[in-house]
């Protein structure tokens, strides 16, 4: 989507994607090697009753869905960061995740007319309609000199 297509109040839907055990293990072994993400046997005996995905992996999957649904081929060039990130329910092998991204604000920077800013809230749901991830994001867009939101 192009910056001009984003409107306050719109909801963007993406997914579903299916989470595999192999992906959970691969991501965790590389980036979050805690036993409940990497050791299937021990995880089965642990607090969560089985292997769970890293929250950071869940964020990465949400990012992929956001790119596929809205950011690919846009003027987006980055983000200054996130607001709150909340992992509500563990993500497990076989879960089917979908993204709902609600646009809260669309504006052009008050100091730079070539900079578009979108504030949006992402919620990722599993196949049981349980929110597994909630986050507040800001995305930056490179605009032409005379752009306005």
Protein Blocks (a to p, Z undefined) as FASTA:
>chain_A
ZZklpcghiacdedjddddfklmmmmmmmmmccfklmmmklmmmmmnopacddfklmmmm
mmmmmmmmmmgopabfbdfbdcddddfbdcdehiacddddddfbdcddfkbmkbccdddd
dddddfkopafbdcdddddddddfkbcZZ
